[in-house]
Amino acid sequence: MDTTAADILTRDVPRRGRRRPPLLLTLSASLVGAALLLPVLYLLIRTLDAGVDSLADILLRGRIAAIIIRTFVLVAIVSTASGALALALGWLIERTDLPGRRVWSVLTVLPLVIPSYIVAFLLISVFSPRGLLQRIAAEPLGIQEIPSLYGLPGAAIVLTLVSYPYPLLTVRAALRGSGRALEDASRTLGKGAWSTFFRVTLPQMRPALASGSLLVALYTISDFGGVSLLRYETFTWAIYVQYTSYVDRTAAAALALVLVGLAIFLFSIETTVQRRQQRDEIHRAELGGVESAPMPLGRWKYPAVALCSLTMLIALVIPMAVLLYWLVRGIGAGEELSAVWGPAANSALVSALAALTATIVALPVVVLAVRYPGRFSTVIDRSSHIGFALPGLVTALALVFFGARLVPILYQTHVMLVFAYIVLFLPLAIGPLRVSLLQVNPGMEEAGRTLGRRSLEVFRTITAPLLRPGILAGSALVFLSAMKELPATLLLSPLNFSSLATDVWAASSEAFFARAALPALLLVCVSAIPMIFLIGRMRHTQT
């Protein structure tokens, strides 16, 4: 949706791309683009150094084919389930007279703040063979064993619960931008609600739904914590095991390179679908839309409220309730609460550094792409988005090889950890900044230069204050993502450095659920702060 607004606004921007960008801007953006490509290039070099025969031996093993199939089965299930749920919720919130629409519009997005590894450890604590449910049902019902959710069922449930907000946000944005004129015309011609939905509404939603589902697919193949705790072997888990179990880590690099290919393939599909979605939205914006009253649900009102309530119960209420249960139990068992404040401070510090640095680094890339469009700026812009398509484990593994071999002075330092966060999450800072800059009239900047001010002074006094909304939104997104990031933090953290994410992982992987409860709860609460800020901005923009 943001990019669509950018495309529309670009029509009114004078063609100033023929002017040469300042040398400092060009050098800064080039340095950013080169730095972001460094992990992938080094991973490629490291893998090819092993030789073609060794590489073929690794990649042609039957086990690799099995891992690929398992990964794609999980991707297909999670993408389909999250897309269907997002479509139902988005349509109810944006198109009907659903009771409490404003409340549901906020609550249904909040599961984004809960990392998959937290939901996974909560699911295990409740549904494992000796979990809470089995203990509760053992005496009154005589149930001695419950079905295990380890493997594919548990991984699919967890990833669906934490990833459905991605397609939900794209579907809701598309529904808000499409207007209701075609739907009203369909009903005027005597078509029923279901016929109108399947023949008119759904075809308009397909690009947005496909874009959101592909984001889910990227999230699924990059997930490490959830699938690892639930013992479902995907590429990320196999790479981590290969890296930690063998002296020769070439196999881990080769598997990571395959995962890079899969991620970039999905990312390219997502980009194509997004462009088609942008063209469709521009076309609909040109046609215009007639707003009308929300469609009355009638007797379907209660099932609709039940669907929203059940989703929130499973995705939000039960996880938070179980977290509080384990927290109370941990306090009763004498768990030290003070031990968590150090990891909390570490998490907040590195996430804040990543958010600040990513915003600063994104500025030259955005200014070059928006104010000086051309082939060179397009290459830099595309390079800056590569990290978003890479799983955190792959980026971390590449930086482990790079740091240990070439810059050991930076290996396992805060600098390397923050750099990994920037590689992974820089596009989250670029998106809001781009939209904000496109809304700044270039004539204002030109007037400042005409008055004798230098480019840096014009940017500081005129452009930067107008970019404040984009800066805040981008920083919040990077902070939220860095707080939750697990594999990069595990592999690149300094010695004796612990964060909330690594504490949750360490305790839950050893089944110390009470010990994992407080850091998990703190992680969710701290992550919710930028999420609430972003939701508030979304609602302000809509009004």
Salt bridges, closest charged atoms under 4 A:
ASP57 OD2 - ARG61 NH2 3.93
GLU94 OE2 - ARG172 NE 3.09
GLU94 OE2 - ARG176 NH1 3.39
GLU183 OE1 - ARG95 NE 3.04
ASP184 OD1 - ARG187 NH2 2.97
GLU233 OE2 - ARG63 NH2 2.18
GLU286 OE2 - ARG11 NH2 3.09
GLU291 OE1 - ARG180 NH1 2.80
GLU335 OE1 - ARG515 NE 3.79
ASP381 OD2 - ARG382 NH1 3.34
ASP381 OD1 - HIS385 ND1 3.87
ASP381 OD1 - ARG434 NH2 2.64
GLU445 OE1 - ARG371 NE 2.84
GLU446 OE1 - ARG16 NH1 3.67
GLU446 OE1 - ARG449 NH1 3.40
